[in-house]
Amino acid sequence: MNNSLDQNFIDIKTQRFESFDFLRAIAVIAIVAYKTKIFNIPEILAPNSFTYGLSAYVLNGMVGALAVPVFLQISLFLFYLKSENTGVRYFFQKRLPRLISLYVFWVVSITLFDSLSGGGWNSIREIVSSLKSFVLFIISGNNTPYFFFFALIFVTVIAEILVLLFGRLEKTSTKKTISYCLLFGFFVLLFVFSILDTIINYTNTQTTLLNFLNNLAKWDYSPLNFLPYVFTSAITAQDYHDGQLQRISKVLKRKLYFLLFLTIGFFVLEWTLTSKGLLIQVDQAPLDHYMRLSLIFGSWLLLYLALLSKRKIPTIIKFISGCSLGIYGFHVFFIFRRPLIFDNIPFLSNIYQVVPVLGILAAFTVTLFGSIALTLFCNKIKFLRKFVSA
């Protein structure tokens, strides 16, 4: 009986890596598509209310925005599994140094790139002009997608604290109860944050604390937005440890349907409230905010489905997954400060003016394959390999 159970865990572990390859590949392609405006194509081809909703809310607001939460879920889930086997040594000797080195490498690289490609030393002076500017620079990764690395460091530190606290508890049921309670608390906190601006406007209440919290809530890079993922991945890791992911039981099936219901329900609610101006919008982009609960439930559902999937992953998906860290890092250089455009190329400018979709497709292709090429090149250099390989 024990041998059979052990074999099932081995099978799940093997399948887990293959399924995570699929999630990584799709997520990183979605990020590049989002940044190069691929998801705006339906609205460009047929501008009407339906295609606007499809582009803004479904493709940009859900498909594109889910990528970062998916990466967080995967990373934290694997962290819990490895911490369980290796203890606190894994966090201090491997995980934390690894995340810090990734953060420093990519943020320093893009900052130097910015100063050498037109920003000059003024861009660096602006960073250190005040304590607030410096703190915002650190947390936002120089206002780039590299904020993900800082957020991952932040949530991983919280996850390690949770691991240490749970190490003193014997009952898994107690750990799960605590995780669910904390998760619910952060759900409520994020939802209140999302409507805080509306509360202040309707009640005409102005206090220093409320204004501070409101400004914090409006900031899409706030690491507080990612705290729920600490507990969703912890609960999933506990389910995995208890052997509840060996097969789709009735209880697990109800849980999956419930997560699907919550994902769709909160997505529709967010869509409705945002269109009426009752939820926070970032840069006037509908649903473009990581405090949205639909992203948490949706990425959590995908994590469970990946762990349960038994499909064979194609070689091309494994290849893209292996390049995902490099693609995430290098794509920023193609779109930093402004989108990649080809309007200045004489023989192409007229074509792109007539068919603007071709320019978007060209930007997507150059960004994706350019990032892959740079990743493969760096993989051949020993020092750079650790910054582009997952």
C-alpha positions, -999 to 999 in steps of 0.1 A, spaced: 0 0 0 28 24 9 48 16 -22 17 23 -43 11 56 -26 48 66 -30 46 57 -67 15 79 -71 34 108 -56 63 102 -80 38 103 -109 22 135 -97 56 151 -92 67 142 -127 34 154 -142 36 185 -122 68 196 -138 54 190 -173 21 208 -166 40 237 -151 60 239 -183 28 245 -201 17 272 -177 50 290 -179 51 289 -217 15 302 -221 20 329 -193 52 343 -208 37 345 -243 7 362 -228 30 388 -212 47 396 -245 13 397 -263 -1 420 -237 29 444 -238 29 445 -276 -8 452 -279 -17 419 -296 -49 417 -275 -61 450 -290 -63 435 -324 -101 425 -323 -110 461 -314 -88 475 -342 -102 451 -368 -138 457 -359 -143 487 -335 -175 482 -316 -187 477 -280 -183 439 -282 -147 439 -295 -138 466 -270 -151 445 -242 -133 414 -256 -100 433 -259 -101 454 -228 -117 431 -203 -113 395 -215 -79 395 -233 -60 423 -216 -79 423 -183 -79 385 -178 -57 365 -201 -28 390 -200 -31 399 -164 -32 363 -152 4 357 -162 21 372 -132 -3 355 -107 3 322 -124 41 326 -120 36 335 -83 14 304 -77 39 281 -93 70 296 -76 54 296 -41 40 261 -45 74 247 -54 90 267 -26 67 251 -1 75 216 -14 112 222 -13 111 239 21 93 209 35 121 186 25 152 208 31 141 231 59 152 267 65 185 261 48 169 261 14 155 296 20 187 313 32 212 294 11 194 290 -22 160 306 -27 166 341 -12 201 347 -28 187 334 -61 158 359 -61 179 388 -50 205 381 -77 178 380 -104 163 412 -91 196 431 -90 208 418 -124 177 427 -143 169 461 -126 206 472 -129 207 461 -165 175 480 -175 187 511 -156 220 511 -174 202 505 -207 180 535 -200 209 558 -191 229 547 -222 200 548 -247 189 584 -242 180 588 -205 215 599 -196 225 605 -160 193 624 -154 174 591 -151 197 580 -123 197 614 -106 159 612 -105 160 578 -88 181 591 -59 165 626 -58 145 616 -27 139 587 -3 104 583 -18 117 581 -54 144 555 -43 118 534 -25 94 535 -54 123 526 -77 132 495 -56 97 482 -53 86 488 -89 119 476 -104 124 510 -121 88 510 -131 91 479 -152 78 443 -151 108 435 -129 85 445 -100 77 408 -102 111 399 -87 106 423 -58 71 410 -52 84 374 -54 111 382 -28 84 398 -6 59 369 -7 86 343 -4 98 359 29 62 358 42 59 322 30 91 312 49 77 329 81 45 308 75 66 276 71 84 283 104 51 290 122 35 259 107 65 238 118 53 242 153 19 227 145 13 190 141 -22 188 127 -26 196 90 -62 205 96 -51 233 119 -26 246 93 -54 246 66 -78 264 89 -53 291 97 -44 294 59 -81 298 49 -87 324 77 -57 345 67 -66 341 30 -102 353 36 -89 382 56 -66 394 27 -95 389 3 -116 413 23 -87 437 26 -80 438 -11 -116 442 -20 -119 471 4 -88 486 -11 -103 484 -45 -134 504 -35 -116 527 -11 -116 556 -35 -153 552 -40 -159 551 -2 -139 583 3 -158 601 -25 -193 591 -14 -187 597 24 -166 628 18 -142 615 45 -106 628 43 -81 616 68 -43 611 66 -46 573 70 -74 569 45 -56 590 19 -24 570 25 -42 537 21 -60 550 -10 -27 561 -27 -12 527 -18 -42 509 -32 -40 527 -65 -4 516 -70 -4 485 -92 31 475 -80 22 473 -43 35 439 -30 5 439 -7 -16 429 -37 2 396 -38 -2 384 -2 -31 361 -9 -9 339 -31 11 330 0 -19 312 13 -35 298 -19 -2 281 -27 2 269 9 -32 253 9 -25 236 -25 9 223 -11 -10 210 20 -35 192 -3 -6 177 -23 12 166 9 -20 149 21 -24 130 -11 -56 148 -21 -43 155 -57 -38 118 -67 -72 118 -83 -102 141 -88 -124 132 -59 -159 145 -54 -146 170 -28 -118 182 -51 -142 185 -80 -165 207 -60 -136 228 -50 -126 232 -86 -161 242 -97 -163 266 -68 -130 283 -78 -143 285 -114 -176 301 -101 -156 326 -80 -133 335 -109 -162 341 -133 -183 358 -107 -157 383 -95 -146 389 -131 -181 399 -140 -184 420 -108 -151 437 -115 -161 443 -151 -195 458 -141 -181 480 -113 -151 492 -133 -173 502 -163 -194 523 -139 -163 539 -124 -167 523 -90 -134 503 -90 -99 515 -93 -85 519 -128 -48 522 -135 -38 546 -163 -75 544 -174 -71 507 -183 -102 487 -173 -94 458 -149 -57 464 -151 -49 459 -114 -34 430 -95 -57 434 -64 -85 419 -84 -99 388 -67 -107 371 -101 -70 369 -108 -63 352 -75 -91 326 -80 -83 321 -117 -46 315 -111 -54 292 -82 -77 272 -104 -50 269 -130 -25 257 -104 -49 228 -94 -56 219 -130 -19 218 -138 -12 194 -109 -41 172 -120 -33 172 -157 -19 141 -173 -14 153 -208 19 150 -226 35 184 -231 49 191 -266 86 197 -271 81 233 -282 62 241 -250 90 227 -229 115 248 -250 95 280 -244 91 272 -207 129 267 -205 134 302 -220 105 318 -200 128 335 -175 150 349 -202 119 360 -223 104 377 -193 137 395 -186 147 405 -222 112 415 -235 114 446 -213 143 460 -234 122 459 -265 93 478 -250 110 500 -223 95 535 -221 77 531 -254 62 503 -276 83 488 -303 73 505 -336 84 502 -372 69 534 -385 103 550 -392 112 523 -418 103 539 -452 90 509 -471 70 497 -442 55 529 -428 28 532 -455 18 495 -451 15 498 -413 -6 530 -417 -30 511 -439 -29 478 -419 -19 488 -383 -23 452 -372 8 442 -392 28 466 -370 15 450 -339 23 415 -352 57 426 -362 64 440 -327 52 408 -311 73 386 -333 105 407 -329 100 410 -292 93 372 -286 119 358 -309 145 385 -301 141 376 -264 144 339 -272 176 345 -292 191 366 -264 182 339 -239 199 312 -260 230 334 -264 232 340 -227 228 303 -220 262 298 -236 279 321 -212 284 306 -178 280 338 -158 248 349 -176 232 314 -177 219 316 -141 199 348 -149 180 334 -179 175 298 -169 146 288 -146 
